[in-house]
Amino acid sequence: MKRFIIPFILMCVLFLSACGNSTKNQAAGDANKEDKSETETITYQSENGPIEVPAHPKRVVVLTGNAGDVISLGVNIVGVDEWSKASPLFKEQLKDVTTVSDEDLETIIELEPDLIIGGSDNNNLDRLKKIAPTVTYTYNKVDYLTQHLEIGKLLNKEKEAQDWIDDFKSRATTVGNKIKAKVGENSTVTVMESYDKDIGILGNSWGRGTEVLYQAMGLKMPEKVKEMTTKEGYYMISSEVLPDYVGDYLVVSKYNDQDNSYQKTELYKEMPAVKNDHVIEVDGNAFMFNDSLTLDYQLEYFEEQFLK
């Protein structure tokens, strides 16, 4: 009996030892995989040429209006611009994220980003590039859907970005057809935003829902708006000439801290769009951008407002 017990105990010891070594080897393998994931890079073809960026970025600083694209693609943001932080659509996702600008270099260093996304007009780009790989975009250099795809390529999530684009285009076409069937194929829509005592009339790619209305859903803008916004994307006017630019429907992007007194004037109240209750007011902070999350929100909002 003793001769049987001793070899059995020895076998157990050897088995446990082998299991221990296997667990250690697996843990080491997992650690190596994690290290490799953190150091792996891809080459992104930016508008300024190829740049090496993390294949799986984990700490991104966003200094331009693409925070919604990054959030929707499931990538972690550690620093963000103040305008994105002000959007109620991103409130939950950005609640613990530090607000930074292109001047807050020390704060950005402390955030230890592995990728920085900025605009071509940002300051201190040379210094930002020393902190982490920095990719910049020129606003409206590409259309809004291509911009989302570019962010997807940058974050190594091109398929996810393309899937959203295909789905959004399909949904927007369906909603656009419903709206045009109700308001008429030739009905026109004007998008405006007030700036102190002046008013900005917006073209077809200036955020505030313009991409959804004019490009995705195919609604029309008044000819005078099209003419005056072609060059800059927007056109500044005084409230006195507002009726000359307002179509059958008016979308008003509003901020609580802006002067909206023009809406109390007889000139404003007598415009056909106002008298016909064809005014759609939107939260300027929620409607500012044209990222994927904001576009989804805008599409749903317009569907509700136009078809109610």
Salt bridges, closest charged atoms under 4 A:
GLU40 OE1 - HIS56 NE2 3.80
ASP69 OD1 - HIS148 ND1 2.75
GLU92 OE2 - LYS95 NZ 2.88
GLU150 OE2 - LYS153 NZ 3.41
ASP163 OD2 - LYS159 NZ 2.79
ASP167 OD2 - ARG171 NE 2.79
GLU193 OE2 - ARG208 NE 3.08
GLU223 OE2 - LYS226 NZ 3.59
ASP259 OD2 - LYS197 NZ 2.99
GLU270 OE1 - LYS275 NZ 3.41
GLU281 OE1 - LYS254 NZ 3.58
ASP296 OD1 - ARG171 NH2 2.80
